[in-house]
Amino acid sequence: MSKIQLIENKITNSSFYEPPIIVISGPTGIGKSKIAISLAKKINGVIINADSMQIYKELKIISSQPSDRDKKIISHELYGIKPIYQNFSVIDWLELLKEKLDKIFIKNKTPIIVGGTGFYIKSATNGISNIPKVDKIVSENCSKLFEKIGLLEFRKLVEEIDKDFTSKNIDKQRLIRAYSVYLQTGKSISEWHKCSKINKIHNTFFNILLEQEREKNYQNCENRFEEFIKKGAIEEVKYLKHKNFDRSLPGFKCIGVNWILKYLDKEISLKDAIMLSKRDTRRYVKRQLTWFKHNFNPDLILRI
């Protein structure tokens, strides 16, 4: 029995009171898109992006967005829809997701959400904390303070108000966000996360988790990054450098971008940029596997 037949049989034999939204998730480089396209062909599906880096139009190659050929074969939604300099949050994604789901169901098609950004998937199935919007002046003042005192001292400030958050988040944008929320509301992000949720998608979900022997997954990721380089990832990052975008923007967290920038800045060799990008990919896979183990409840585990 093929993997696609296995998925079809499992869904058919499950007692859903309505057609489910299918979620295909798993670590980067495991082959989620390939499975999704094969499944979409069989069940009249539409693929919806749930990868936070594949949102950005400037990161087509290095974030491994679907090819133009794949888009002609199957409808793909929410890929490459925002410029890298534009703010985009999980709430923005949820709002767009709801709009797409309504249109897909009207056409009697099956939505297939595909991606490895666990926070996106968890927010769709469980909802998200209703944290009030932070005033622009508050955020700007926090950013200025960060630049003045540096990462370590700023992290200590956040740790005083939200030790649990800082134990899991150490990057600039998230720390500034946490401190801004506290100054705006008088309540830490961790406290907000314990509050009632909003924007939950009230549909039935069928969750598929792809698994693979870890060393094989690592090797696939390394081979794929080599392909990114051949397809033009360096030119893609060179464009970001030429535009002189703020390098603290979320899109610059896409694996490989900052190391290629360092190569373009003549700080490291191309060989080292590739090696360090591959190292970061392995670390990311490891974090993803840990997240899925503790936060994802699959209806079907598919061994690739």
Helices and strands as residue ranges (DSSP letters): H 3-12, E 21-25, H 32-43, E 45-49, G 57-59, H 68-73, E 76-77, H 90-106, E 110-114, H 118-126, E 128-129, H 136-161, H 163-166, H 172-185, H 189-193, E 197-198, E 205-211, H 214-231, H 233-243, G 250-253, H 257-264, H 270-295, E 300-303
